[in-house]
């Protein structure tokens, strides 16, 4: 079923193109974090990243803030290594973060959970 668009229709019914930038950021940092932790021989069993992204109220609706929350699962994970992996990704390796860093405030938090 396709919804017909009328003059009052303003609500998005699917992912907006700009949302894909946030998805790309999460994918980029996620890949880096997994790679770095594996190289550090951490026993990672799962990683979930969520984002809270805020956009400017006026066109072009640029992202002003993106907060990423990492849920890192594994066996006896070292919190210092996890935080270092996240920082390295966001500050050095992730090309998406490097691209938007000048316009968007990037922050993160993380939590460790037992192996799944």
C-alpha positions as CSV (number, residue, x, y, z in Angstrom):
1,X,0.0,0.0,0.0
2,X,1.4,3.4,-1.0
3,X,0.4,6.4,1.0
4,X,-0.7,9.3,-1.2
5,X,0.9,12.6,-0.5
6,X,-1.3,15.6,0.1
7,X,-0.6,19.3,0.9
8,X,-0.4,18.7,4.6
9,X,1.9,15.7,4.5
10,X,5.2,16.5,6.3
11,X,6.0,13.4,8.3
12,X,8.7,11.1,7.1
13,X,7.6,7.5,6.7
14,X,11.1,6.0,6.2
15,X,14.7,6.7,6.8
16,X,15.8,10.1,5.6
17,X,19.0,10.5,3.6
18,X,20.6,12.5,6.4
19,X,19.9,9.6,8.8
20,X,22.2,7.4,6.7
21,X,25.1,9.7,7.8
22,X,24.5,8.6,11.4
23,X,24.2,5.0,10.3
24,X,27.5,5.4,8.4
25,X,29.1,6.9,11.6
26,X,28.0,4.0,13.7
27,X,29.1,1.4,11.1
28,X,32.5,3.1,10.8
29,X,33.2,3.3,14.5
30,X,31.8,-0.1,15.2
31,X,34.2,-1.7,12.6
32,X,37.1,0.1,14.1
33,X,36.3,-0.7,17.7
34,X,35.9,-4.4,16.9
35,X,39.2,-4.5,14.9
36,X,41.1,-2.7,17.6
37,X,39.8,-4.9,20.5
38,X,40.5,-8.0,18.5
39,X,44.1,-6.8,17.9
40,X,44.4,-6.3,21.7
41,X,43.2,-9.9,22.2
42,X,40.1,-8.8,24.1
43,X,37.4,-11.5,24.1
44,X,34.7,-9.5,22.4
45,X,31.4,-11.3,21.9
46,X,29.0,-8.5,20.9
47,X,28.8,-4.8,20.2
48,X,25.7,-2.6,19.9
49,X,25.9,1.1,19.2
50,X,22.9,3.5,19.4
51,X,22.9,7.2,18.6
52,X,21.0,10.2,19.8
53,X,21.4,12.7,17.0
54,X,20.2,16.3,17.2
55,X,19.7,18.5,14.1
56,X,19.4,22.2,13.7
57,X,15.8,23.4,13.5
58,X,16.3,25.3,10.2
59,X,17.6,24.2,6.8
60,X,19.9,22.6,6.0
61,X,19.1,20.8,9.3
62,X,22.7,19.9,9.9
63,X,23.6,17.6,12.8
64,X,24.7,19.7,15.7
65,X,25.3,16.8,18.2
66,X,25.6,13.1,18.0
67,X,25.9,11.0,21.2
68,X,26.9,7.4,20.6
69,X,26.3,4.7,23.3
70,X,28.4,1.5,23.0
71,X,27.2,-1.7,24.7
72,X,30.3,-3.9,24.6
73,X,29.9,-7.6,25.5
74,X,32.7,-10.0,26.2
75,X,34.7,-12.0,28.6
76,X,36.8,-10.1,31.2
77,X,36.9,-7.0,29.0
78,X,39.4,-4.3,30.2
79,X,37.4,-1.0,30.4
80,X,40.5,1.0,29.7
81,X,41.1,-0.9,26.4
82,X,37.5,-0.5,25.4
83,X,37.6,3.3,26.0
84,X,40.9,3.6,24.1
85,X,39.5,1.7,21.2
86,X,36.5,4.0,21.0
87,X,38.6,7.1,21.3
88,X,41.0,5.9,18.6
89,X,38.2,5.2,16.3
90,X,36.4,8.5,16.8
91,X,39.6,10.7,16.9
92,X,41.9,8.9,14.4
93,X,40.5,6.2,12.2
94,X,36.9,6.8,11.4
95,X,36.6,8.8,8.2
96,X,32.9,9.6,8.8
97,X,33.8,11.1,12.2
98,X,36.6,13.1,10.7
99,X,34.3,14.4,8.0
100,X,31.6,15.8,10.4
101,X,33.7,16.6,13.5
102,X,34.0,20.3,12.5
103,X,30.3,20.8,12.3
104,X,28.9,18.3,14.8
105,X,29.7,17.7,18.5
106,X,30.5,14.0,18.9
107,X,30.3,12.4,22.3
108,X,30.1,8.9,23.5
109,X,29.5,6.6,26.5
110,X,29.9,2.9,27.0
111,X,28.9,0.0,29.2
112,X,30.4,-3.4,29.5
113,X,28.3,-6.5,29.8
114,X,29.1,-10.2,30.2
115,X,29.5,-12.4,27.1
116,X,26.3,-13.2,25.3
